[in-house]
Amino acid sequence: MTKGGMESVEVFTAEGKGRGLKAQKEFLPGDVIFAEPAYAAVVFDSLTHVICHTCFKRQERLHRCGQCKFAYYCDRTCQRAAWLNHKNECSAIKRHGKAPTENIRLAARILWKIEREGSGLSEGCLVSIDELQNHVESFGEEEKKELRADVESFLEFWPPHCQQFGMQFISHIFGVISCNGFTLSDQRGLQAVGVGIFPNLCQANHDCWPNCTVVFNNGNHEAVRSMFHTQMRIELRALNKISPGDELTVSYVDFLSLSEERRKQLKKQYYFDCTCEHCKKQLKDDLMLAVKAGESKPSADTVKEVIQLSKDTLEKINKARMEGHYHEVVKLCRDCLKKQEPVLGDTNIYLLRILSIASEVLSYLQMFEEAADYAKRMVDGYLKIYHPNNAQLGMAVMRAGVTHWHAGLIEAGHGLICKAYAILLITHGPSHPITKDLEVMRVQTEMELRMFQQNEFMYHKMREAALKNQKIQVMPEPSNENAPSLFHKKE
């Protein structure tokens, strides 16, 4: 079954998994299998005044809608593009007196679209909103209570003159949002800023070692002529060679957890038991639990003790980070690493988590040499665990490259930046802002590396002078959030 621009994929019934997507032709790594605009999308409640409600970019100065005083846009172009979806919302917010929560706003946008177009197949969609999974029957007591509260709030917000929908259908829409909401990120791809529904993407089943990845593209409304504008969309990209007839899979969770932990998370959030090869055979679990090899292998009790200490330290680190006590975070990391290093192997996830935090926070504090050492060890571990074309791996390698560059370790820095660029070309594509930034860094570090190889002494002299004249670029403040996960699950 294919429809409008979706000729390269078909929906099929996957054994034991319900519907899935299958490739109709061959794809190579980095190929865009399909791009899909959002059926409906909204900005998170906490960011409504700093993120454009059309393209979801973070901007310094945004234009506010003069009518409802709630929606914000980059400029008139984004505001005009939003009007079809904002028109009903605008008058409903004015009538209601305030904007409801993101969940209510998203449900309302979906139902206004159904009012305009009907609930059947809309253009370019392989399935209708009616057919999407809602998993309401699997909800626990707490989730059912939240669902009832959402339905009540929705009915207060929904205007009486609009088409009226039955309670069961409204509940279905909230179930769909809960299970299929996709996380939208800002233009740097580093912060989750909203949630949207993409019906075609919803058909892609999960695999912990997938053959596809999803990237959010904010689109471009900057061209003078509107015919060159591009729409906000998600892109499904191939991670490896895919043959016709292969199922297309994406990962709903980060791979850097033990198979048992990933399965628990998938069951809790998405109501299914993962039966992928990596979970069934517990592949890579041995690496993630590795202990120090050698003659004096640590005892099981010692390993257990150090893992418990690591878990306790991670809790203390979270608390210190929330309070902005970064020097305290560094001390906790150093103390923990001293205990971990004689006991845990280089790919142990508890060691890697501490190395990741230490390198990020030390970079922020401009202690680049120590940060670079930890970042290198983190990347070496990640390369043995992650799929070679994993977006999270690419971002980690990029961060390590920038840290080495700031530390004056130009050879290692340039090498890591090139490696990250090769990964992100596949996962994000050449026109994504992150890839473009990385390309600039790649060119800059290549130039510096040539200078370094010609005359090391002069390179260091010029670097010193440059650093004296300009404040070294400060790394962004460490985030307490993980990188945005694929699907947005209401906590």
C-alpha angles and dihedrals in degrees: 000000000000133000139183109333093347096095093123095064138047135197114240138167108263114209110260092351105074116227122006141167125256130194116246094194141017120287130191127210110289095020115137105236092189140337118216130191116220117270084212133342140178138191117248115265093244094055105039094117098046102042126067109247091217108044099015092230119149109240135178097225121028131182114239123220104255093212107051096016086215109089121071129199139189091235144321091293092060091042092053091046089053099049098092090056097034100045097084092035091052095056092040091054091049091049093044093048095230142031116267124225123293092259093055092044092051093048090049092050090050092050093046088053089050088049089054100040107017124245096274125099111315122207113295094006121125092198135026126241087250090062098050117110116257101176089203089144089060095052117121122227094270092050092048090052091051090047092053091048091050092049091050093049090046092053090051090052099041110096117242093228092058124089109286119229129200121256091246093056092046089051089050090055092051089048090052091051091049095051103029107031108131121214114243118204135200120261092276091054090227103106131048106232107166150354132246142176118237108178097195094049088050088067093062110100125222126259123170088221100037130183093220139047131201124226127185114229115197092204125224127267095164098096113106092230114059092217086074094051116114125212128241106258148146120250123211106211130190115242096191138005109304121196126210109276095027116131113247111229136181131188117247092193138039111269094222095096133081114273091248091054092047091050092050091050093048092048092048097045105029104022100234138107111239111232098175119139093253093054097041093050094031088231115191092011088111090056092046090052096038118149128203110287123218141080098306098053110186117250121253089249092053091050091049090049094051093047090052090048089050092052092048091047092051089055091050090047091053090052093048092047092050088055092045093242095146098163088055089052090053092050091050091049094048093048092047093047090053089058095040100047099069091045113031127066123241093259097045107130093222090056091044092051092054092045090051094051093043093051093046096048095042089052089053089051087049093242088135103164095056089041091053092053092053092042091053092052091046092052092046088055094044092052090060093049111034129071104265091244098045115139093218090053090050092052092048092050089048091052091049091049093052090047092053090047091053089048090058092248092132100169095052091038094054091045093053093045090053091049092050090047091054091052096045092048085065100038100037105016128231097284098054112112092238092053090047091051089049092050090055090050091047092054092045095049091045090056091047091047091054089051090048092050092049096048119359094184093052091045092057091045092052091045091052091050092047092050092050092051098045132036107249111252106266115227114241115270109272111265121230088210127085117236109287110280120227102251123037112232117189105237 
